[in-house]
Structure formats: C-alpha cells, structure tokens
Amino acid sequence: MANAGKYKVFITRSDMPEGGVELLKKQCEVNIWKAPLPIPRTDLIKSVSGVNGIYCSLTEKIDAELLDAAGPGLKVVATISVGYDHIDVAECKKRGVKIGYTPDVLTDATAELTLALLLSTSRRLPEAIHEARTGGWVSWAPTWMTGPGLAGAIVGVVGFGRIGQAVAKRVKAFNTSQILYFNRSERPEAKEIGAVKVSFDELLMKSDFVICCAALTPDTKEMFNKSAFEKMKRTAIFVNTSRGGAVDQEALIEALQNGTIRAAGLDVTTPEPLPLDSPLFKLKNCVILPHIGSAAIEARATMSELTANNILGALNGTKMPAELQ
Ligand code: DGY
C-alpha cells in the first residue's frame, strides 16, 4: 500500500456510499463536492485542478476539457458505474489516464430490477396500484387489469454481456418458450442458458418481450428507432435498463401512442431526469423508473469500494481490480 498518501483525489458528490470514501480517506488527501447532487460543470472543472484521481459517477462528463483542467498529474478516473459512455476513453488513453469502472458487482442487482420492471409493465402494476388506492377497484373482474404472461413467451435480449445473460437466466425460470439474443459476437455462455443468437430484425419480429441490455456505443445509439418498433409485434413489450441513448425516444413515444407496440418499461431515458412534461409520463402503457438498476444496497456499497480500490490500485502502481482495457 504504500504511497497513495501523497496523492489528491476528488469525489464528485457528497453522498457516495461510505465504504469506498473511507478507504480513500485512509490513504489519500480527499476532497469531496459539498452536495448530494451532480456537481455543476464549472465547479467540476475548478475542483479537479491538480488532482491525481477522480471518483465520479455517470452524471459527470469526462472529456478533453476536463482532463486539461485536471492537468498532467491526473492518473486515474474511476466511475461508480459499469457504463462508461460518459467518459472519453480515447482521450484518457492518449494521456495515459487509467479508467476504473464497476462490472460484475451490479449484475445481479440490475438483472433483478430488469425483471421487476418487465413484470410491472406487463402486469400493469403501477396502474393496478393506482386503481386500488383511488376506488377503481369495484370488484374482482375477469378481464380488468390483464396483461400478457411470461410463461410460454418468446423473450429477446439485445446485448448479451454479463447483465443480458443474468436477465436471460432469470427470465428462463418463468417457463418462457424461447430466449433469443442479439449481440455483436456469439456468446459461448448462451448454450448453457439455452439462448439462441439471431439477427436484430429476427429478434424484433419474433419476441413477445424485447429487453435492451446493450451498452451505449456508436453502434447501439438509437438502434431502437421507428423502423425497429415497426418490426416488433403489436403485442410486444419493450424494456430498457441500459441507456436512454439506445432508443430514439420520439419514435418510442409514437409507437406507444399509436399501438405499434403494447407497452414499455424504462429505467433509463433521454434526458435524465426525464422532464415532468414528457409525453412518456402521460402514457398508461409506459412504466418509468428513475435509473435505479443497480440500486440494491449491497451492490452500491460494493461499487463504491471497487471504485476506491480502482483509484488506489492506479495510484499505488498495483493492479486495479477493474480497469477498463
Ligand atoms: C451503470 O452502472 O452503468 C448503471 O447504469 C448505474 O448503476
């Protein structure tokens, strides 16, 4: 452990889970932004000047301007997220700044939330809760509040990395008839899960449930567009727990409004937070969550510790437990 003590680390918000913050405080000079909210850009630019490590989250854009502001002493940027679309990876690499992230430790939490959102959307839980609370529940009724079940359904998972596979494993327990996946490369793990690789179009056309677990990259940006929604079944349910940027949101709104698809469950939107006047909030067939995929208490605590250990590894010259290669 050694010499991290001479290093300065900036943490971008005041409410990062304690464990990781304490780990850093033991070895480094730590400066923490004062508020439990995303730090304004101008304050961020000022605060990183001269630091050696930045502990950030997905709400901070780490780009050339920010790296310039930090200066040549910056050795590592560690994000408390598995997604890193907010970080200019090429720019960091060019400057020799290492990047830490938090794969694996949030896989179960995110897969659990994906299933919760899928079932909330298909079985209309927010609507049903509202009816129960507001007098709409006049009697048991044979066709009221019905929605499609998962048993016997075909489920398509787009993006078959750690989270996509964890979702597929859980979905299978609901006695689905088939699991299809679309991914850049064939995934050997699919065999054991019993998932079949198909083209994006085939997945869209055949699936009763389409779940987006794909990381946001130039290839996946707005891959769920008008043409994609038009290929889906009119009875299909779309779920997104990856990034809002994977969806052309205007096209989704239109598809939900005119019945091109049945419903959508979104944990991620563009922008975030979603403005209260967004048409998505007016749609009964859209369930929206405030980006809480990894928000299991245990997952967030482990993510924070991993973020800190990534920073300490980079500063001490030892192995970072989760370095983005
Ligand atoms: C991630 O880690 O990228 C999630 O979206 C937030 O936990």
Boltz pocket constraint, residues with backbone or C-beta under 6 A from the ligand:
constraints:
  - pocket:
      binder: B
      contacts: [[A, 58], [A, 80], [A, 81], [A, 82], [A, 83], [A, 84], [A, 102], [A, 106], [A, 241], [A, 242], [A, 291], [A, 293], [A, 294], [A, 295]]
      max_distance: 6.0
